[in-house]
Amino acid sequence: MLFDPGADIAHFGIPLLLFLPRASLIAWLVLMILVSPVLQLLMTIFGGHLALLREAQRAARPRPGGRTVPGGPLPAS
């Protein structure tokens, strides 16, 4: 469809990001194929980093009764 001179790109259902239908199709394809996966990867890495930070913060905080989180050291008694 991108290289077909007779194709009616204006009514294909792609939002007109730019003023020309063919330029909008190219921009939409670049966004969906290149930019979106990169943003999804960055958000996955960011979410994993936040989860690790929260878990490390939870492990460093002492629990009531002198015990730490499961797997941590117990007080001598």
N, CA, C and O atoms as a Tripos MOL2 file, in Angstrom:
@<TRIPOS>MOLECULE
protein
  308   307    77     0     0
PROTEIN
NO_CHARGES

@<TRIPOS>ATOM
      1 N           0.8220   -1.1980    0.0000 N.3       1 MET1
      2 CA          0.0000    0.0000    0.0000 C.3       1 MET1
      3 C           0.8650    1.2590    0.0000 C.2       1 MET1
      4 O           0.4680    2.2870   -0.5490 O.2       1 MET1
      5 N           2.0200    1.1800    0.6030 N.am      2 LEU2
      6 CA          2.8930    2.3470    0.6680 C.3       2 LEU2
      7 C           3.4160    2.7520   -0.6990 C.2       2 LEU2
      8 O           3.5670    3.9410   -0.9780 O.2       2 LEU2
      9 N           3.6950    1.7730   -1.5550 N.am      3 PHE3
     10 CA          4.2710    2.0650   -2.8690 C.3       3 PHE3
     11 C           3.2550    1.9830   -4.0010 C.2       3 PHE3
     12 O           3.6260    2.1300   -5.1650 O.2       3 PHE3
     13 N           1.9890    1.7530   -3.6900 N.am      4 ASP4
     14 CA          0.9450    1.6730   -4.7100 C.3       4 ASP4
     15 C           0.4480    3.0780   -5.0050 C.2       4 ASP4
     16 O          -0.1290    3.7170   -4.1250 O.2       4 ASP4
     17 N           0.6600    3.5890   -6.2460 N.am      5 PRO5
     18 CA          0.2400    4.9620   -6.5420 C.3       5 PRO5
     19 C          -1.2750    5.1320   -6.5710 C.2       5 PRO5
     20 O          -1.7670    6.2490   -6.4120 O.2       5 PRO5
     21 N          -2.0200    4.0560   -6.7690 N.am      6 GLY6
     22 CA         -3.4680    4.1690   -6.8370 C.3       6 GLY6
     23 C          -4.1680    3.9590   -5.5030 C.2       6 GLY6
     24 O          -5.3950    4.0350   -5.4380 O.2       6 GLY6
     25 N          -3.4400    3.7050   -4.4690 N.am      7 ALA7
     26 CA         -4.0500    3.4240   -3.1640 C.3       7 ALA7
     27 C          -4.5650    4.7200   -2.5430 C.2       7 ALA7
     28 O          -3.9320    5.7710   -2.6440 O.2       7 ALA7
     29 N          -5.7230    4.6210   -1.9010 N.am      8 ASP8
     30 CA         -6.3100    5.7700   -1.2210 C.3       8 ASP8
     31 C          -5.9470    5.7030    0.2600 C.2       8 ASP8
     32 O          -6.6730    5.1250    1.0690 O.2       8 ASP8
     33 N          -4.8290    6.2960    0.5900 N.am      9 ILE9
     34 CA         -4.3030    6.2070    1.9520 C.3       9 ILE9
     35 C          -5.1070    7.0830    2.9080 C.2       9 ILE9
     36 O          -5.1360    6.8120    4.1080 O.2       9 ILE9
     37 N          -5.7470    8.1050    2.4080 N.am     10 ALA10
     38 CA         -6.4710    9.0370    3.2760 C.3      10 ALA10
     39 C          -7.6240    8.3590    4.0150 C.2      10 ALA10
     40 O          -7.9700    8.7630    5.1250 O.2      10 ALA10
     41 N          -8.2160    7.3370    3.4110 N.am     11 HIS11
     42 CA         -9.3570    6.6590    4.0190 C.3      11 HIS11
     43 C          -8.9850    5.2790    4.5590 C.2      11 HIS11
     44 O          -9.8430    4.4050    4.6750 O.2      11 HIS11
     45 N          -7.7200    5.0860    4.8840 N.am     12 PHE12
     46 CA         -7.2470    3.7960    5.3810 C.3      12 PHE12
     47 C          -7.4970    3.6330    6.8770 C.2      12 PHE12
     48 O          -7.4420    2.5140    7.3870 O.2      12 PHE12
     49 N          -7.7700    4.7250    7.5910 N.am     13 GLY13
     50 CA         -8.0430    4.6640    9.0150 C.3      13 GLY13
     51 C          -6.8780    5.1010    9.8740 C.2      13 GLY13
     52 O          -6.9630    5.0320   11.1000 O.2      13 GLY13
     53 N          -5.7990    5.5470    9.2690 N.am     14 ILE14
     54 CA         -4.6350    6.0180   10.0130 C.3      14 ILE14
     55 C          -4.8100    7.5130   10.2620 C.2      14 ILE14
     56 O          -5.1280    8.2570    9.3350 O.2      14 ILE14
     57 N          -4.6070    7.9670   11.5080 N.am     15 PRO15
     58 CA         -4.7530    9.3970   11.7650 C.3      15 PRO15
     59 C          -3.7100   10.2050   10.9960 C.2      15 PRO15
     60 O          -2.5640    9.7820   10.8420 O.2      15 PRO15
     61 N          -4.1230   11.3510   10.5280 N.am     16 LEU16
     62 CA         -3.2170   12.1940    9.7660 C.3      16 LEU16
     63 C          -2.3070   12.9570   10.7300 C.2      16 LEU16
     64 O          -2.6580   14.0310   11.2180 O.2      16 LEU16
     65 N          -1.1370   12.3820   10.9910 N.am     17 LEU17
     66 CA         -0.1630   13.0340   11.8580 C.3      17 LEU17
     67 C           0.4600   14.2310   11.1530 C.2      17 LEU17
     68 O           0.7680   15.2520   11.7680 O.2      17 LEU17
     69 N           0.6330   14.0760    9.8720 N.am     18 LEU18
     70 CA          1.1770   15.1490    9.0490 C.3      18 LEU18
     71 C           0.0920   15.5570    8.0550 C.2      18 LEU18
     72 O          -0.9790   14.9500    8.0340 O.2      18 LEU18
     73 N           0.3410   16.5440    7.2570 N.am     19 PHE19
     74 CA         -0.7070   17.0510    6.3720 C.3      19 PHE19
     75 C          -0.9370   16.1710    5.1470 C.2      19 PHE19
     76 O          -2.0180   16.2080    4.5600 O.2      19 PHE19
     77 N           0.0410   15.3960    4.7610 N.am     20 LEU20
     78 CA         -0.1080   14.5460    3.5850 C.3      20 LEU20
     79 C          -0.4050   13.1190    4.0070 C.2      20 LEU20
     80 O           0.2140   12.6250    4.9500 O.2      20 LEU20
     81 N          -1.3330   12.4370    3.3390 N.am     21 PRO21
     82 CA         -1.6930   11.0730    3.7430 C.3      21 PRO21
     83 C          -0.5280   10.0870    3.6850 C.2      21 PRO21
     84 O          -0.3780    9.2660    4.5900 O.2      21 PRO21
     85 N           0.2970   10.1500    2.6400 N.am     22 ARG22
     86 CA          1.4090    9.1990    2.5210 C.3      22 ARG22
     87 C           2.4670    9.4550    3.5930 C.2      22 ARG22
     88 O           3.0180    8.5100    4.1580 O.2      22 ARG22
     89 N           2.7520   10.7210    3.8740 N.am     23 ALA23
     90 CA          3.7070   11.0490    4.9320 C.3      23 ALA23
     91 C           3.1600   10.6070    6.2970 C.2      23 ALA23
     92 O           3.9200   10.1610    7.1570 O.2      23 ALA23
     93 N           1.8540   10.7300    6.4880 N.am     24 SER24
     94 CA          1.2390   10.2840    7.7370 C.3      24 SER24
     95 C           1.3250    8.7700    7.8780 C.2      24 SER24
     96 O           1.5560    8.2680    8.9780 O.2      24 SER24
     97 N           1.1440    8.0380    6.7910 N.am     25 LEU25
     98 CA          1.2650    6.5850    6.8250 C.3      25 LEU25
     99 C           2.6870    6.1820    7.1980 C.2      25 LEU25
    100 O           2.8820    5.2880    8.0210 O.2      25 LEU25
    101 N           3.6740    6.8280    6.6050 N.am     26 ILE26
    102 CA          5.0650    6.5160    6.9150 C.3      26 ILE26
    103 C           5.3670    6.8390    8.3740 C.2      26 ILE26
    104 O           6.0170    6.0530    9.0620 O.2      26 ILE26
    105 N           4.8980    7.9920    8.8500 N.am     27 ALA27
    106 CA          5.1220    8.3740   10.2460 C.3      27 ALA27
    107 C           4.4320    7.3880   11.1900 C.2      27 ALA27
    108 O           4.9950    7.0300   12.2250 O.2      27 ALA27
    109 N           3.2330    6.9500   10.8480 N.am     28 TRP28
    110 CA          2.4950    6.0010   11.6840 C.3      28 TRP28
    111 C           3.2200    4.6530   11.7320 C.2      28 TRP28
    112 O           3.3080    4.0370   12.7940 O.2      28 TRP28
    113 N           3.7280    4.2000   10.6130 N.am     29 LEU29
    114 CA          4.4630    2.9390   10.5840 C.3      29 LEU29
    115 C           5.7510    3.0310   11.4040 C.2      29 LEU29
    116 O           6.0990    2.0920   12.1200 O.2      29 LEU29
    117 N           6.4480    4.1450   11.3030 N.am     30 VAL30
    118 CA          7.6730    4.3350   12.0930 C.3      30 VAL30
    119 C           7.3320    4.3350   13.5740 C.2      30 VAL30
    120 O           8.0430    3.7230   14.3710 O.2      30 VAL30
    121 N           6.2590    5.0070   13.9540 N.am     31 LEU31
    122 CA          5.8620    5.0290   15.3610 C.3      31 LEU31
    123 C           5.5060    3.6380   15.8700 C.2      31 LEU31
    124 O           5.9230    3.2530   16.9620 O.2      31 LEU31
    125 N           4.7450    2.8890   15.0930 N.am     32 MET32
    126 CA          4.2670    1.5870   15.5560 C.3      32 MET32
    127 C           5.3480    0.5140   15.5150 C.2      32 MET32
    128 O           5.3530   -0.3830   16.3580 O.2      32 MET32
    129 N           6.2550    0.5880   14.5590 N.am     33 ILE33
    130 CA          7.2440   -0.4710   14.3970 C.3      33 ILE33
    131 C           8.5260   -0.1820   15.1710 C.2      33 ILE33
    132 O           9.1470   -1.1070   15.6940 O.2      33 ILE33
    133 N           8.9280    1.0660   15.2520 N.am     34 LEU34
    134 CA         10.2040    1.3950   15.8950 C.3      34 LEU34
    135 C          10.0510    2.0090   17.2790 C.2      34 LEU34
    136 O          10.7000    1.5610   18.2240 O.2      34 LEU34
    137 N           9.2210    3.0080   17.4130 N.am     35 VAL35
    138 CA          9.1610    3.7790   18.6530 C.3      35 VAL35
    139 C           8.3950    3.0350   19.7430 C.2      35 VAL35
    140 O           8.8530    2.9970   20.8850 O.2      35 VAL35
    141 N           7.2670    2.4540   19.4330 N.am     36 SER36
    142 CA          6.4420    1.7890   20.4480 C.3      36 SER36
    143 C           7.1630    0.6430   21.1480 C.2      36 SER36
    144 O           7.1140    0.5850   22.3760 O.2      36 SER36
    145 N           7.8320   -0.2750   20.4410 N.am     37 PRO37
    146 CA          8.5440   -1.3330   21.1600 C.3      37 PRO37
    147 C           9.6640   -0.8050   22.0570 C.2      37 PRO37
    148 O           9.9060   -1.3520   23.1320 O.2      37 PRO37
    149 N          10.3420    0.2470   21.6250 N.am     38 VAL38
    150 CA         11.4030    0.8230   22.4580 C.3      38 VAL38
    151 C          10.8070    1.4050   23.7320 C.2      38 VAL38
    152 O          11.3660    1.2210   24.8130 O.2      38 VAL38
    153 N           9.6930    2.0980   23.6240 N.am     39 LEU39
    154 CA          9.0460    2.6560   24.8080 C.3      39 LEU39
    155 C           8.5320    1.5510   25.7380 C.2      39 LEU39
    156 O           8.6230    1.6810   26.9590 O.2      39 LEU39
    157 N           8.0010    0.4800   25.1770 N.am     40 GLN40
    158 CA          7.5500   -0.6420   26.0030 C.3      40 GLN40
    159 C           8.7200   -1.2880   26.7330 C.2      40 GLN40
    160 O           8.5920   -1.6530   27.9020 O.2      40 GLN40
    161 N           9.8520   -1.4330   26.0640 N.am     41 LEU41
    162 CA         11.0340   -1.9970   26.7080 C.3      41 LEU41
    163 C          11.5100   -1.0930   27.8380 C.2      41 LEU41
    164 O          11.8370   -1.5820   28.9190 O.2      41 LEU41
    165 N          11.5530    0.2080   27.6080 N.am     42 LEU42
    166 CA         11.9840    1.1320   28.6480 C.3      42 LEU42
    167 C          11.0530    1.1040   29.8510 C.2      42 LEU42
    168 O          11.5180    1.1620   30.9890 O.2      42 LEU42
    169 N           9.7480    1.0170   29.6210 N.am     43 MET43
    170 CA          8.8120    0.9670   30.7360 C.3      43 MET43
    171 C           8.9250   -0.3500   31.4990 C.2      43 MET43
    172 O           8.7410   -0.3650   32.7160 O.2      43 MET43
    173 N           9.2210   -1.4550   30.8160 N.am     44 THR44
    174 CA          9.4250   -2.7360   31.4880 C.3      44 THR44
    175 C          10.6660   -2.6800   32.3690 C.2      44 THR44
    176 O          10.6410   -3.1470   33.5080 O.2      44 THR44
    177 N          11.7440   -2.1130   31.8530 N.am     45 ILE45
    178 CA         12.9730   -1.9720   32.6370 C.3      45 ILE45
    179 C          12.7330   -1.0520   33.8260 C.2      45 ILE45
    180 O          13.1830   -1.3420   34.9350 O.2      45 ILE45
    181 N          12.0360    0.0420   33.6080 N.am     46 PHE46
    182 CA         11.7410    0.9900   34.6840 C.3      46 PHE46
    183 C          10.8850    0.3360   35.7690 C.2      46 PHE46
    184 O          11.1510    0.5230   36.9570 O.2      46 PHE46
    185 N           9.8680   -0.4230   35.3810 N.am     47 GLY47
    186 CA          9.0180   -1.1130   36.3490 C.3      47 GLY47
    187 C           9.7840   -2.1610   37.1360 C.2      47 GLY47
    188 O           9.5850   -2.2930   38.3440 O.2      47 GLY47
    189 N          10.6530   -2.9080   36.4730 N.am     48 GLY48
    190 CA         11.4820   -3.8850   37.1730 C.3      48 GLY48
    191 C          12.4410   -3.2220   38.1480 C.2      48 GLY48
    192 O          12.6750   -3.7250   39.2470 O.2      48 GLY48
    193 N          12.9920   -2.0880   37.7350 N.am     49 HIS49
    194 CA         13.9010   -1.3470   38.6170 C.3      49 HIS49
    195 C          13.1600   -0.8450   39.8530 C.2      49 HIS49
    196 O          13.6880   -0.9190   40.9620 O.2      49 HIS49
    197 N          11.9540   -0.3420   39.6720 N.am     50 LEU50
    198 CA         11.1670    0.1110   40.8160 C.3      50 LEU50
    199 C          10.8200   -1.0440   41.7560 C.2      50 LEU50
    200 O          10.8460   -0.8860   42.9770 O.2      50 LEU50
    201 N          10.4950   -2.2030   41.1830 N.am     51 ALA51
    202 CA         10.1790   -3.3600   42.0150 C.3      51 ALA51
    203 C          11.3980   -3.8040   42.8250 C.2      51 ALA51
    204 O          11.2670   -4.1510   43.9990 O.2      51 ALA51
    205 N          12.5690   -3.7960   42.2130 N.am     52 LEU52
    206 CA         13.7840   -4.1670   42.9360 C.3      52 LEU52
    207 C          14.1160   -3.1550   44.0260 C.2      52 LEU52
    208 O          14.5370   -3.5370   45.1180 O.2      52 LEU52
    209 N          13.9310   -1.8810   43.7420 N.am     53 LEU53
    210 CA         14.1850   -0.8560   44.7590 C.3      53 LEU53
    211 C          13.2280   -1.0050   45.9370 C.2      53 LEU53
    212 O          13.6330   -0.8690   47.0910 O.2      53 LEU53
    213 N          11.9820   -1.2780   45.6490 N.am     54 ARG54
    214 CA         11.0060   -1.4410   46.7310 C.3      54 ARG54
    215 C          11.3340   -2.6640   47.5770 C.2      54 ARG54
    216 O          11.2270   -2.6190   48.8020 O.2      54 ARG54
    217 N          11.7290   -3.7500   46.9360 N.am     55 GLU55
    218 CA         12.0700   -4.9650   47.6720 C.3      55 GLU55
    219 C          13.3300   -4.7570   48.5070 C.2      55 GLU55
    220 O          13.4090   -5.2510   49.6310 O.2      55 GLU55
    221 N          14.3060   -4.0420   47.9830 N.am     56 ALA56
    222 CA         15.5230   -3.7620   48.7500 C.3      56 ALA56
    223 C          15.2110   -2.8520   49.9290 C.2      56 ALA56
    224 O          15.7740   -3.0210   51.0110 O.2      56 ALA56
    225 N          14.3270   -1.9000   49.7290 N.am     57 GLN57
    226 CA         13.9380   -1.0050   50.8180 C.3      57 GLN57
    227 C          13.1740   -1.7790   51.8960 C.2      57 GLN57
    228 O          13.3620   -1.5350   53.0880 O.2      57 GLN57
    229 N          12.3300   -2.6920   51.4840 N.am     58 ARG58
    230 CA         11.5640   -3.5070   52.4270 C.3      58 ARG58
    231 C          12.4940   -4.4400   53.2180 C.2      58 ARG58
    232 O          12.2770   -4.6650   54.4090 O.2      58 ARG58
    233 N          13.5170   -4.9780   52.5650 N.am     59 ALA59
    234 CA         14.4420   -5.8880   53.2320 C.3      59 ALA59
    235 C          15.3280   -5.1540   54.2270 C.2      59 ALA59
    236 O          15.7380   -5.7490   55.2240 O.2      59 ALA59
    237 N          15.6350   -3.8960   53.9970 N.am     60 ALA60
    238 CA         16.5170   -3.1420   54.8800 C.3      60 ALA60
    239 C          15.7860   -2.6100   56.1030 C.2      60 ALA60
    240 O          16.4320   -2.2460   57.0860 O.2      60 ALA60
    241 N          14.4680   -2.5530   56.0740 N.am     61 ARG61
    242 CA         13.6930   -1.9940   57.1810 C.3      61 ARG61
    243 C          13.4770   -3.0620   58.2560 C.2      61 ARG61
    244 O          13.0330   -4.1660   57.9410 O.2      61 ARG61
    245 N          13.7830   -2.7520   59.5240 N.am     62 PRO62
    246 CA         13.5500   -3.7410   60.5830 C.3      62 PRO62
    247 C          12.0590   -3.9420   60.8300 C.2      62 PRO62
    248 O          11.2760   -2.9970   60.7320 O.2      62 PRO62
    249 N          11.6720   -5.1650   61.1470 N.am     63 ARG63
    250 CA         10.2780   -5.4970   61.4060 C.3      63 ARG63
    251 C          10.0090   -5.4110   62.8930 C.2      63 ARG63
    252 O          10.9400   -5.5210   63.6890 O.2      63 ARG63
    253 N           8.7700   -5.2180   63.2870 N.am     64 PRO64
    254 CA          8.4360   -5.1980   64.7160 C.3      64 PRO64
    255 C           8.7600   -6.5410   65.3720 C.2      64 PRO64
    256 O           8.5740   -7.5950   64.7630 O.2      64 PRO64
    257 N           9.2410   -6.5000   66.6040 N.am     65 GLY65
    258 CA          9.5890   -7.7160   67.3120 C.3      65 GLY65
    259 C          11.0240   -8.1360   67.0820 C.2      65 GLY65
    260 O          11.4140   -9.2250   67.5020 O.2      65 GLY65
    261 N          11.8310   -7.3000   66.4240 N.am     66 GLY66
    262 CA         13.2320   -7.6070   66.2100 C.3      66 GLY66
    263 C          13.5160   -8.5040   65.0280 C.2      66 GLY66
    264 O          14.6830   -8.7780   64.7480 O.2      66 GLY66
    265 N          12.4990   -8.9770   64.3160 N.am     67 ARG67
    266 CA         12.7250   -9.8500   63.1680 C.3      67 ARG67
    267 C          12.8190   -9.0040   61.8940 C.2      67 ARG67
    268 O          12.2060   -7.9420   61.7840 O.2      67 ARG67
    269 N          13.5760   -9.4880   60.9730 N.am     68 THR68
    270 CA         13.6460   -8.8380   59.6670 C.3      68 THR68
    271 C          12.7250   -9.6100   58.7170 C.2      68 THR68
    272 O          12.0070  -10.5190   59.1320 O.2      68 THR68
    273 N          12.7600   -9.2420   57.4780 N.am     69 VAL69
    274 CA         11.9090   -9.9230   56.4910 C.3      69 VAL69
    275 C          12.3360  -11.3800   56.3630 C.2      69 VAL69
    276 O          13.4720  -11.7110   56.7010 O.2      69 VAL69
    277 N          11.4630  -12.2530   55.8870 N.am     70 PRO70
    278 CA         11.8300  -13.6650   55.7440 C.3      70 PRO70
    279 C          13.1080  -13.8320   54.9340 C.2      70 PRO70
    280 O          13.2940  -13.2070   53.8900 O.2      70 PRO70
    281 N          13.9770  -14.6870   55.4420 N.am     71 GLY71
    282 CA         15.2420  -14.9090   54.7760 C.3      71 GLY71
    283 C          16.3670  -14.0870   55.3710 C.2      71 GLY71
    284 O          17.5350  -14.3320   55.0700 O.2      71 GLY71
    285 N          16.0360  -13.1090   56.2150 N.am     72 GLY72
    286 CA         17.0370  -12.2720   56.8440 C.3      72 GLY72
    287 C          17.4770  -12.8670   58.1630 C.2      72 GLY72
    288 O          16.9540  -13.9000   58.5810 O.2      72 GLY72
    289 N          18.4330  -12.2320   58.8270 N.am     73 PRO73
    290 CA         18.9200  -12.7860   60.0950 C.3      73 PRO73
    291 C          17.9090  -12.6360   61.2050 C.2      73 PRO73
    292 O          17.1440  -11.6720   61.2230 O.2      73 PRO73
    293 N          17.8950  -13.5760   62.1320 N.am     74 LEU74
    294 CA         17.0410  -13.5260   63.3170 C.3      74 LEU74
    295 C          17.8760  -13.0570   64.5060 C.2      74 LEU74
    296 O          19.0780  -13.3180   64.5470 O.2      74 LEU74
    297 N          17.2720  -12.3770   65.4690 N.am     75 PRO75
    298 CA         18.0330  -11.9360   66.6410 C.3      75 PRO75
    299 C          18.4220  -13.1260   67.5170 C.2      75 PRO75
    300 O          17.7060  -14.1260   67.5810 O.2      75 PRO75
    301 N          19.5520  -13.0050   68.1800 N.am     76 ALA76
    302 CA         20.0000  -14.0730   69.0770 C.3      76 ALA76
    303 C          19.1330  -14.0980   70.3130 C.2      76 ALA76
    304 O          18.9210  -13.0580   70.9380 O.2      76 ALA76
    305 N          18.6250  -15.2650   70.6830 N.am     77 SER77
    306 CA         17.7960  -15.3450   71.9000 C.3      77 SER77
    307 C          18.1550  -16.5380   72.7450 C.2      77 SER77
    308 O          17.5560  -16.7520   73.7980 O.2      77 SER77
@<TRIPOS>BOND
     1     1     2 1
     2     2     3 1
     3     3     4 2
     4     3     5 am
     5     5     6 1
     6     6     7 1
     7     7     8 2
     8     7     9 am
     9     9    10 1
    10    10    11 1
    11    11    12 2
    12    11    13 am
    13    13    14 1
    14    14    15 1
    15    15    16 2
    16    15    17 am
    17    17    18 1
    18    18    19 1
    19    19    20 2
    20    19    21 am
    21    21    22 1
    22    22    23 1
    23    23    24 2
    24    23    25 am
    25    25    26 1
    26    26    27 1
    27    27    28 2
    28    27    29 am
    29    29    30 1
    30    30    31 1
    31    31    32 2
    32    31    33 am
    33    33    34 1
    34    34    35 1
    35    35    36 2
    36    35    37 am
    37    37    38 1
    38    38    39 1
    39    39    40 2
    40    39    41 am
    41    41    42 1
    42    42    43 1
    43    43    44 2
    44    43    45 am
    45    45    46 1
    46    46    47 1
    47    47    48 2
    48    47    49 am
    49    49    50 1
    50    50    51 1
    51    51    52 2
    52    51    53 am
    53    53    54 1
    54    54    55 1
    55    55    56 2
    56    55    57 am
    57    57    58 1
    58    58    59 1
    59    59    60 2
    60    59    61 am
    61    61    62 1
    62    62    63 1
    63    63    64 2
    64    63    65 am
    65    65    66 1
    66    66    67 1
    67    67    68 2
    68    67    69 am
    69    69    70 1
    70    70    71 1
    71    71    72 2
    72    71    73 am
    73    73    74 1
    74    74    75 1
    75    75    76 2
    76    75    77 am
    77    77    78 1
    78    78    79 1
    79    79    80 2
    80    79    81 am
    81    81    82 1
    82    82    83 1
    83    83    84 2
    84    83    85 am
    85    85    86 1
    86    86    87 1
    87    87    88 2
    88    87    89 am
    89    89    90 1
    90    90    91 1
    91    91    92 2
    92    91    93 am
    93    93    94 1
    94    94    95 1
    95    95    96 2
    96    95    97 am
    97    97    98 1
    98    98    99 1
    99    99   100 2
   100    99   101 am
   101   101   102 1
   102   102   103 1
   103   103   104 2
   104   103   105 am
   105   105   106 1
   106   106   107 1
   107   107   108 2
   108   107   109 am
   109   109   110 1
   110   110   111 1
   111   111   112 2
   112   111   113 am
   113   113   114 1
   114   114   115 1
   115   115   116 2
   116   115   117 am
   117   117   118 1
   118   118   119 1
   119   119   120 2
   120   119   121 am
   121   121   122 1
   122   122   123 1
   123   123   124 2
   124   123   125 am
   125   125   126 1
   126   126   127 1
   127   127   128 2
   128   127   129 am
   129   129   130 1
   130   130   131 1
   131   131   132 2
   132   131   133 am
   133   133   134 1
   134   134   135 1
   135   135   136 2
   136   135   137 am
   137   137   138 1
   138   138   139 1
   139   139   140 2
   140   139   141 am
   141   141   142 1
   142   142   143 1
   143   143   144 2
   144   143   145 am
   145   145   146 1
   146   146   147 1
   147   147   148 2
   148   147   149 am
   149   149   150 1
   150   150   151 1
   151   151   152 2
   152   151   153 am
   153   153   154 1
   154   154   155 1
   155   155   156 2
   156   155   157 am
   157   157   158 1
   158   158   159 1
   159   159   160 2
   160   159   161 am
   161   161   162 1
   162   162   163 1
   163   163   164 2
   164   163   165 am
   165   165   166 1
   166   166   167 1
   167   167   168 2
   168   167   169 am
   169   169   170 1
   170   170   171 1
   171   171   172 2
   172   171   173 am
   173   173   174 1
   174   174   175 1
   175   175   176 2
   176   175   177 am
   177   177   178 1
   178   178   179 1
   179   179   180 2
   180   179   181 am
   181   181   182 1
   182   182   183 1
   183   183   184 2
   184   183   185 am
   185   185   186 1
   186   186   187 1
   187   187   188 2
   188   187   189 am
   189   189   190 1
   190   190   191 1
   191   191   192 2
   192   191   193 am
   193   193   194 1
   194   194   195 1
   195   195   196 2
   196   195   197 am
   197   197   198 1
   198   198   199 1
   199   199   200 2
   200   199   201 am
   201   201   202 1
   202   202   203 1
   203   203   204 2
   204   203   205 am
   205   205   206 1
   206   206   207 1
   207   207   208 2
   208   207   209 am
   209   209   210 1
   210   210   211 1
   211   211   212 2
   212   211   213 am
   213   213   214 1
   214   214   215 1
   215   215   216 2
   216   215   217 am
   217   217   218 1
   218   218   219 1
   219   219   220 2
   220   219   221 am
   221   221   222 1
   222   222   223 1
   223   223   224 2
   224   223   225 am
   225   225   226 1
   226   226   227 1
   227   227   228 2
   228   227   229 am
   229   229   230 1
   230   230   231 1
   231   231   232 2
   232   231   233 am
   233   233   234 1
   234   234   235 1
   235   235   236 2
   236   235   237 am
   237   237   238 1
   238   238   239 1
   239   239   240 2
   240   239   241 am
   241   241   242 1
   242   242   243 1
   243   243   244 2
   244   243   245 am
   245   245   246 1
   246   246   247 1
   247   247   248 2
   248   247   249 am
   249   249   250 1
   250   250   251 1
   251   251   252 2
   252   251   253 am
   253   253   254 1
   254   254   255 1
   255   255   256 2
   256   255   257 am
   257   257   258 1
   258   258   259 1
   259   259   260 2
   260   259   261 am
   261   261   262 1
   262   262   263 1
   263   263   264 2
   264   263   265 am
   265   265   266 1
   266   266   267 1
   267   267   268 2
   268   267   269 am
   269   269   270 1
   270   270   271 1
   271   271   272 2
   272   271   273 am
   273   273   274 1
   274   274   275 1
   275   275   276 2
   276   275   277 am
   277   277   278 1
   278   278   279 1
   279   279   280 2
   280   279   281 am
   281   281   282 1
   282   282   283 1
   283   283   284 2
   284   283   285 am
   285   285   286 1
   286   286   287 1
   287   287   288 2
   288   287   289 am
   289   289   290 1
   290   290   291 1
   291   291   292 2
   292   291   293 am
   293   293   294 1
   294   294   295 1
   295   295   296 2
   296   295   297 am
   297   297   298 1
   298   298   299 1
   299   299   300 2
   300   299   301 am
   301   301   302 1
   302   302   303 1
   303   303   304 2
   304   303   305 am
   305   305   306 1
   306   306   307 1
   307   307   308 2
@<TRIPOS>SUBSTRUCTURE
     1 MET1         2 RESIDUE 1 A MET
     2 LEU2         6 RESIDUE 1 A LEU
     3 PHE3        10 RESIDUE 1 A PHE
     4 ASP4        14 RESIDUE 1 A ASP
     5 PRO5        18 RESIDUE 1 A PRO
     6 GLY6        22 RESIDUE 1 A GLY
     7 ALA7        26 RESIDUE 1 A ALA
     8 ASP8        30 RESIDUE 1 A ASP
     9 ILE9        34 RESIDUE 1 A ILE
    10 ALA10       38 RESIDUE 1 A ALA
    11 HIS11       42 RESIDUE 1 A HIS
    12 PHE12       46 RESIDUE 1 A PHE
    13 GLY13       50 RESIDUE 1 A GLY
    14 ILE14       54 RESIDUE 1 A ILE
    15 PRO15       58 RESIDUE 1 A PRO
    16 LEU16       62 RESIDUE 1 A LEU
    17 LEU17       66 RESIDUE 1 A LEU
    18 LEU18       70 RESIDUE 1 A LEU
    19 PHE19       74 RESIDUE 1 A PHE
    20 LEU20       78 RESIDUE 1 A LEU
    21 PRO21       82 RESIDUE 1 A PRO
    22 ARG22       86 RESIDUE 1 A ARG
    23 ALA23       90 RESIDUE 1 A ALA
    24 SER24       94 RESIDUE 1 A SER
    25 LEU25       98 RESIDUE 1 A LEU
    26 ILE26      102 RESIDUE 1 A ILE
    27 ALA27      106 RESIDUE 1 A ALA
    28 TRP28      110 RESIDUE 1 A TRP
    29 LEU29      114 RESIDUE 1 A LEU
    30 VAL30      118 RESIDUE 1 A VAL
    31 LEU31      122 RESIDUE 1 A LEU
    32 MET32      126 RESIDUE 1 A MET
    33 ILE33      130 RESIDUE 1 A ILE
    34 LEU34      134 RESIDUE 1 A LEU
    35 VAL35      138 RESIDUE 1 A VAL
    36 SER36      142 RESIDUE 1 A SER
    37 PRO37      146 RESIDUE 1 A PRO
    38 VAL38      150 RESIDUE 1 A VAL
    39 LEU39      154 RESIDUE 1 A LEU
    40 GLN40      158 RESIDUE 1 A GLN
    41 LEU41      162 RESIDUE 1 A LEU
    42 LEU42      166 RESIDUE 1 A LEU
    43 MET43      170 RESIDUE 1 A MET
    44 THR44      174 RESIDUE 1 A THR
    45 ILE45      178 RESIDUE 1 A ILE
    46 PHE46      182 RESIDUE 1 A PHE
    47 GLY47      186 RESIDUE 1 A GLY
    48 GLY48      190 RESIDUE 1 A GLY
    49 HIS49      194 RESIDUE 1 A HIS
    50 LEU50      198 RESIDUE 1 A LEU
    51 ALA51      202 RESIDUE 1 A ALA
    52 LEU52      206 RESIDUE 1 A LEU
    53 LEU53      210 RESIDUE 1 A LEU
    54 ARG54      214 RESIDUE 1 A ARG
    55 GLU55      218 RESIDUE 1 A GLU
    56 ALA56      222 RESIDUE 1 A ALA
    57 GLN57      226 RESIDUE 1 A GLN
    58 ARG58      230 RESIDUE 1 A ARG
    59 ALA59      234 RESIDUE 1 A ALA
    60 ALA60      238 RESIDUE 1 A ALA
    61 ARG61      242 RESIDUE 1 A ARG
    62 PRO62      246 RESIDUE 1 A PRO
    63 ARG63      250 RESIDUE 1 A ARG
    64 PRO64      254 RESIDUE 1 A PRO
    65 GLY65      258 RESIDUE 1 A GLY
    66 GLY66      262 RESIDUE 1 A GLY
    67 ARG67      266 RESIDUE 1 A ARG
    68 THR68      270 RESIDUE 1 A THR
    69 VAL69      274 RESIDUE 1 A VAL
    70 PRO70      278 RESIDUE 1 A PRO
    71 GLY71      282 RESIDUE 1 A GLY
    72 GLY72      286 RESIDUE 1 A GLY
    73 PRO73      290 RESIDUE 1 A PRO
    74 LEU74      294 RESIDUE 1 A LEU
    75 PRO75      298 RESIDUE 1 A PRO
    76 ALA76      302 RESIDUE 1 A ALA
    77 SER77      306 RESIDUE 1 A SER
